[in-house]
Amino acid sequence: MSRLRIFDETRPQSPLAVIDEHATIAAELGKVGVRFEQWDASQPIAPGASQDEVIAAYRGDIDRLMGEKGYQAVDVISLAPDHPDRAVLRQKFLSEHTHSEDEVRFFVAGAGQFTLHIGGKVYDVLCEQGDLIGVPDGTRHWFDMSESPYFVAIRLFTNKEGWVANFTGDDISQQFPRMQPHQPG
């Protein structure tokens, strides 16, 4: 089940709010400029489907978002619990960072945890199958996929080559809860 926990940035032990209803999550994130949507596939997707098949199943929503926001590229990334580099890949984005363009991810399967640091608050968003999150450029955040990652995600880019993490040097991400291994629900 998708979930939003909102914390005061100085109190990682106790959330100010815990929300698991999609419309309310979208409304709360919308207040700080973060897009949160749910998408449905236009056709069935078989396990092991190719990148082209996955993109085709969501082509209508992808085209709508590309038209609205000017994104130029789309791809699919997949990570399973048995990936030999899963620990290195997880570590790569666990520290607070920003990007010079939006970070847009749609979860076709599995889950990931985006944690956003905005205006003195921390917004911890567990994204699951069917969820799209759009983190605006310049937003301080970090991403966790757990010690046992499993996700298939569509990524949209303005400039794929320019998508680089700019680390803030703040250790705030170490103070907040990490993602637990994914349990679909």
Salt bridges, closest charged atoms under 4 A:
GLU9 OE1 - HIS117 NE2 2.56
GLU28 OE2 - LYS31 NZ 2.96
GLU37 OE2 - ARG35 NH1 2.57
GLU37 OE1 - ARG64 NH2 2.80
ASP61 OD1 - ARG64 NH2 3.16
ASP63 OD1 - ARG59 NH1 2.97
GLU68 OE1 - ARG35 NH2 2.85
GLU68 OE2 - ARG64 NH1 3.37
ASP75 OD2 - ARG155 NH2 2.71
ASP75 OD2 - LYS160 NZ 2.68
GLU96 OE2 - HIS117 ND1 2.58
GLU96 OE1 - ARG140 NH1 2.73
GLU103 OE1 - HIS99 NE2 3.06
GLU103 OE2 - ARG105 NH2 3.79
GLU103 OE1 - HIS141 NE2 2.60
ASP124 OD2 - ARG3 NH2 3.57
ASP124 OD2 - ARG5 NH2 2.53
GLU128 OE2 - HIS182 ND1 3.52
ASP131 OD1 - HIS22 NE2 3.38
ASP144 OD1 - ARG90 NE 2.59
